[in-house]
């Protein structure tokens, strides 16, 4: 990544002290000043979404904003970029240019293949693509944090590496960025996820498992095709596939402990060639989500058993032909979670501390957390009064934009606090 300065820039003696109330007040004031900018950016990125690995214009737009802030960055991949904010506190860097501490801040930038039906004035202009998971908000909150932190460099006792990561939705982007070296010399990591199940105005930072192990699978079913009016002459692959869909749900209800959360979701079922032909083949694709290692490890064998025997009972054959572990569970470090909760209370007040049980949705930020301690914070956006109740990935997904500046405040406060330790 970028070269480090060999000496710190001048600053006031007090800038090397731990976070003060004056610093928190400044963060709050600066975030409130840039709130219109944050909302403007969120709407721009929402209107111009790009899917995983195609975030070219998104990356260019982010670079343009960083240029305006005079924040240096690198583009190690085709999409996405990595910015650096150098602290100028007296002890921010050692004489050899090594930062006292280095924190990675991450925002994902890709959108989904969803056709938007929100009716918003800034709805997607890219047909069939939508920021239906909130990554437009993540970009905007992090750009807001960059603007705030760029005015607080004399309070930064180290360095911030800000990663605008592509391709989270397909689970590839984190590993790509890690392979590009973004974790080299990093001491900790921080990310936020706007979340529809957490009340607007609150932020959840609890420790432990927060998001699930994410796996993908494909099941192929082979039957015997025949005339649709003579079903007794064949073995219907579509019927077998349909029964497999139903029977896979018994893994959760009968093979796993009720204390081990899990989800088996079939997202696709394809089969048949014509309306009057008994299907000779079919296939299913889907995803598995688990929290605990025991359930995660057991799942492929359980699925294979059900597929094989269900198909056999109907005169067909089935095989679990693909089972891919995309990324592990997001597990918040206990110390990082405590630091995040303190930051929420400092900059937003105790009443902003949210409580959330976690979700079986997945997030490739987990790959960063496997290597360095850190935290993913859920920034609540649920607000029934404005219709912000739809789940992530819904074509009707909306957010309460009043929470975006709060996310910016949290990122800035966490960064200052972390580097001050």
Secondary structure, 3 states (H helix, E strand, C coil): CCCCCCCCCCCCHHHHCCCCHHHHHHHHHHHHHHHHHHHHHHHHHHHCCCECCCCHHHHHHHHHHHHHHCCCEECCCCCCEEEEEECCCCCCECCCCCECCEEEEEEECCEECCCCCCCCCCCCCCCCCECCCCHHHHHHHHHHHHHHHCCCHHHCCCEEEEEEECCCCCCCHHHHHHHCCCCCCCCEEEEEEEEEEEECCCEECCCEEEECEEEEEEEEEECECEECCCHHHCECHHHHHHHHHHHHHHHHHHHCCCCCCEEEEEEEEEECCCCCEECCEEEEEEEEEECCHHHHHHHHHHHHHHHHHHHHHCCCEEEEEEEEEEECCEEECHHHHHHHHHHHHHHHCHHHECCCCCCCCCCCCHHHHCCCCEEEEEEEEEEHHHCECCCCCCCCCCCCHHHHHHHHHHHHHHHHHHHHC
